Amino acid sequence: MTSLGCDKNLVDTEMMLGLLASEGYEFTDDEEEAEAVIVNTCCFIGDAKEESINTLLSYGERRRTGKIKALVACGCLAQRYHEEIQKEIPEVDAVVGTNAITEVVAALKSALEGRTGQFLRGIDETPVSGLRQLVTTGGHYAYLKIAEGCDKHCTYCIIPKVRGGYRSIPMETLLKSASDLAEQGVKELILVAQETTLYGVDLYGKKSLPELLKNLAKIPGLYWIRILYCYPEEITDELIEVIASEPKVCHYLDIPIQHASDAVLKRMGRKTDQASLRAIIGKLRESIPDICLRTTLISGFPGETREDFEELYNFVDELEFDRLGVFPYSQEEDTAAAIMEDQVPEEVKNARRDELMELQQEIAFEKAEEMIGQKLVVMIEGKVAEEDTYVARTYRDAPNVDGYLFLNTTANLMTGDLVPVLVTDANEYDLIGELCDE
């Protein structure tokens, strides 16, 4: 099984693996050995769409030559382009929509029996939840999807059309899933959704992420709870207070702001402005002095002038985010932004991205240097072969997107162990440390 795109997609993949395992299917990571392949696709931006199509084409070649007996496409690309996929890539035997992942067993069975089909459901139906996840992240951390879909309708984004409107997953279901993950050995739980800050509004009539965090923190075996994808305008004082006061909740927040020019934010359909961004970032840093803030930006959005870009550049320079990523604007069909005037040339989008990333590199290196001398608890990720060095993450590092701490020690440590470390040096984005007393 190949899972592409975001960690929300990975949760769907793990639930499908759980369903397949319960039916007796065995898994391999060797495509030469596989009899069937399932691809969980993404179509969020152009590059992701291209990767998904190329992956299906590659496996399609193996399907055509008989090296595999069945090929199933799932996920966002499959939902959005189900007709086109089966027409243009006839080697795909079955297509499973984003809200129909419980049909994966039936889809694979029909494919192996030589029948093609589409397994689709309405994207605004009750989201799939509560299924046992077969954790693929190594076992010590896992993602928990707390809601499906989005109601924001940003002008550049296709998600509401492939994932539906915002639907929270009931709290009791999430607590049961989290307990199950903890029993499997998960120590770090990472909360994900298209937007985590609005959790519960549709079910309970209020933003219920603070209450969810308090309840998750009561689960034995969980040590870190990390929150991703918080829209800045939805962050409440209550949420800040829980992050500040609950020891298990990491002082880390992912706030995708996308831009800082009011003119661009308005064209993006964002519900905030630069003054509000400054206010919430200031409040977070005042309330939680050691908080690590991550954000993502879009360069070259339609109509972005040099002045707009310089406003964004100066904002990043002044605010000094701990972690930051930049994506050149991707012109996605069926979005309002795709037909806006003043589309920015690709080379300009890329050049502006590079300018921002060069600035952020300087900021990140300085912030890494500032960590020297601090004591932190780190989570062991693995060991460097043939060396007395372990790879670890601090509370400031989400898996696969942030940096690492390299721990030099002859101690015998295991993946998932939490140990106290003194930061002794910094190497660009990464830290170096040694074991210390708590």
N, C-alpha and C positions, 0 to 999 in steps of 0.2 A: 504494500500500500504506500502510495506517495502522497504526502500532504503538502500542498503549496499554499503560499499566502500567509495570512496572519495567525496569531495564536488562538483566535476565536475559531478559525477553521480547524486548528489542531484539536480543539476540544471535540468538535464533531467527528473528526477522524478517530479519536480515542474511544468515543461512544460506539462508533461503527465497528471498531476492532473488538470491543466488548461483546457486541451482539453476535459477531461472527465467531468469536471464541466460544460463546455459549452454545453455538450450533455445531461445534466440533471442528471448525476450520483451523488449520495450522498455518503459521506465518513464516515467511523467510525474507531476509533482506538481500537475497541473491536473486536477481532477475533471471539468471540462467536456470534456476531451480524452480521458479514460480510457474504454476499452471494457470493462474489468473492474476490480473493486475487491476487494482482500483486506484483511480487518481482523483483526489479531492482538489478541485481547481479553484483559481482566484481570477477575478477580472476587475480589480479595484482601479488599477492604472494600466496604461499601455504595456509597460514592461511585464507586469504580472500576467496580463492576458496573453502576451507573446510566449512567456514561459509555459503557461498552461497548454496552449495550442501545440507548441513544440514537443512537450512531454507526451501529449496524446498521439501526435504523429509518430514519435519514436516508438512508443508501445504498439501503435497501430501497425507498424512495419513487422513487429514480432508476431502480432496477431495474424497478419496476412500470410506470413510464412509458416504458420502453425507452431511457432515456438511457445506461444501461450494459447490457451483455449478460450479465454474470456477476457474482455476489457470493459470496465465499467467507469463512467465519468460521473463524479459528484460535485457538489459545491456551487460557487457563484457563477462560474462560466457555464456550467451545465444548466443551471437554472435560467440564465439569461439567454443562452443561445442553443437550447436543446434541439430545435429543429435543424439549425445550421450544422451542428456537430454531427448529427446522424446522416445528414445529406453529404457534407464535405469530408467527413472521416467515417466512412461506412464500417470501418473495422471496430468502431465503438459499438458494443452489443447492447448496452443499457445506459440510460441517463437517469440520475437520481437528483431531485431538486433539493434546495437548501432546507426545506421544512419537511422533507420526506426521508430523512436518513434512517428511520426505522424500517424502511423498505429495502435496505441494502442486502439483506439476506435473500429476499425474494428476487431482487434484481440479479444477484450473482447466480442464484439457482437457475433462473431462466436463461441467463447467458451461457452457462455451462451446458444447458440442454439444447443450445442452438437457437433460442428464440430471442428476438430483439424487443426492446420495449422502453417506454418512458414511465418513470415513477415520480410523479409530481403532485404537490399539494398546494393549496393557497398559501401565499407567503405571509398572510396576516392571521393564519390559524394559530392556535395555541403552540408555543415553541416546544420542541423536543427537549426534555430535561429528565433528570433523575436516573438516567441510565448509568450503569457501571462503566467507568472509564478504564480502559487498559492503558495505563500510563506509559508514555514513550519517551519521557524526558530524563530517564535515569532513575526515577523513583523517589528522589529526595525533594523535588519540587514539582508542582502541577498547576495548571491553569483551571480556574473555575469560572465558567461563563454565567453571569448573573442576570443577563437580559439578552434579548434578541431584537434586531432591527433598530430603526432610528426614525424620529419624527422631525429632525432638524431641517432636512432638505437644503443643505448647503448647495450652492449652484454648481459646484464642480464634482459632486459626489453621486454615484449610482446606487449606493447601498440600499436606500429605501425601496428601490425598484427590484432588488434581488433578494433582500432580507425582510422586507415589510416594515410596518410601523413598530414603534417601541413597545415591547412586551416584556415585563419583568417576570422572572421565574420565582414562584412562591418561596418565601423564606424557609419554610419547613423542609422543602425539597432541597434547597441549597445546603442547609445544615446537615441533612442526612448524607448528601454527596460529599461534603467536606469531611464528615466523620469517617466515611468509607475510605476516602483518600488518606486520611491520617492513619487509619488502621493498616493501609497498604505501605506505610512508611514515609509518607509525604510530610516534610517538615516546614516547607515554605509554600503557602497558598497564594497564587497571584490572581486577583480578581480582574476579569476582563468583560467587556461589552462594547458595543459601538460607543456607548457613553455610560460610565458607571455612576456618575453623580445623580442621575435622575432615577436611580433604582427605587422601585416601590411606588412611584407616583400613580401609576395606572392601577395598581392592586390595592394600595392602602391610603391613597389620597394625599400622600406626603412623601417627601424625600426620605427614604428609609435606609440609606447606606450606613449612617452612624449606628443604627440599631443592629443592622446585619453584622457590622464589624464587632460590636460588643459581644454578640452571640457566638460568632466564629472564634473569638479570642478565648472562649470558655472550653473549646474542644481540646482535650488532652492530646499531646503529640505534635500539635502545631506550634511552631516557634516564631515564624515570620509570616505576616500577612501584608502583601504588597498590592497597591491600587494603581491600575493603569487607566488611561483614557478618561480623564476628568475634564469636562468642559469648564473653563474658568468662570463663566458667568453663573454656573450652578453650584459652585462651592460655597457652603454655608458655614457660619460660625460654629454650628454644632459639629460639623464634620471636622473642622480644624481642631476643635477641642478633643475629639475622640482620637485623632491621629497623635496629638500632643501628649495625651494622658494614658493611652492604652499601650503597655510595653510591647505587645506582640505586633502592633501595627508599625511597619517600617516608616521612618521619617523620610519618605520618598514619594514624590507625586509626579505623575506624567500628565502634563497639561498641554495638549496640542493647540497652539494659538493660531497657527497658519500664517499670520501676518501682523504688522503693527501699524500700518497706514489705515486711517479711518476710511479713506476712499476705497481702498482695496477690500477691507473687511466688509464694507457695505455691499460691494459687488459680489463678494463670496456668499452673501446671505448669512454671515455670522452675526450672532446676537450680542456683540460686545464692541468696545472701542478701546483705543490705546489708554485712555485715562482709567478705564475700569480694569484693564490688564495690570497697569502699574499699581492700582489700589490692592488687588487681590494678591499679587506677588509680594508686595510690601507687607500685607497682613500675615501671609504665610511665614515669611522670614522673621517677622517680629514675634509671632506666636511660637514658632518652632525654629529656633536659631540654627540648628544643625540639619535642617531639611535639605534634601537633594531634589532639585527641580529639573525635570526633563521636558523638552518641548520639540515639536516638529513644525517646519515652515514650508511654504510653497513659494518657489521663485518663478517669476515670469507669468503670473496670473494675467488673463486678458486685461489690457488697459493699464498694466503696471508701468508707470513712467520711471525714469531715472530718479526723479525726486521721491516717488513712493519707495523705491528700493533703498535709497539712501536713508530714508526715515526708518525703514526696517533695520538696516545695517547699524545705524546709530543706536537704535533701541536694544539690539543684541549686545552691542559694545558696552552700553551702560548697565543693562540688567544682569549680564553675566550669568546665563543659565549654566548649571552644572553639566547638563547633557543636552545635546541639540542635534537634530538631523534635518536635512533640507532635501526636498524633492522638487525637481523641475515640474511645472504644471503639465498635466496630462489631459489632452483634449478628448473627453469621453463622450461618445454619442449618447443621445437622449438626456443630456444634462443641459441646463440653461446656459452654463458658461461656454459650452462648445460652440454656440452660435453667436456669442458676443463679438462685437467689433473689436478691432485693435488687438488681435491675437499676437503674442510676442514670438519672434523667431526663436527656433530651437537653440541656436548658438548663443543667443542672449540669455535665455533661461538657464542654460548650462553654465555660462560665464558668471551669472549672478549667484547661482548655487555655489560655485567654486569660491567666489569672494567671501560668501558667508561662512563656508566651512573652513577657509584659511583663518578667518577671524576667530571662529569657535575653537580651532585647534590651539591657538595661543591662550585663549581663556581656559580651556580644559587642562593644558599643561601647567598653567599657573595654579589652578585649583588642586591638581594632583600634588604639586610641590607643597602646598599649604597643609596637606594631610600628614606630612612627615612629623613624627613625634606623637601622633595621636594613638590612643588605644581603641581598638575596634573588635567586635566579635565577627568572625568571618565563617562562611559556610564552605566546606571543602568540596571542590568539583571534580578533582582527580589528581593524578600524580604525573609529573614529567618523567618520561622514560629515561632510565639509566642515571637519574639525578636525584639528590635529596631535596627536591623541590615539589611543592604541591601548588596546584592552581585553585584559587578560592575566590569567592565574591563577598563584598561587604554589603551592608544594607543599602549602599548607594549604587548598587549595580544589579539591574534586572538582567535575567539570562538572555544571551544572544544579541543584546543591543548595546550594552555598556561594557566597561572594562573588567579587569581582573586584578587580584592581588596575588603575587607570587610569594609563597611562604617557604623559606629555607629552614629545614629542620630534618633531623634524623628520626624523629618520632614516627610511630606507626599510626597513621590516620586513615580513616575510611571516608569515602564519598558521603556527603550529608552530615558529617561531624561539624559541630559548631565549636570553635575554639577562640580564645582571646589572643590578639595579635598586637604587637607594637609596629607601627609603620616606620620603617627605617630609611626608605628611599622611594623615589618615583622615577618611572621610565616612560615618558610621554603620557599616554592615557592610563597606564597601569601603575600599580603600587607594588612595593616590595616590603616584606615584613618578616618578623620573627616571633615565635611564641613568647608570651609573657604571662604574668599573673593577672588575674581579673582585677 
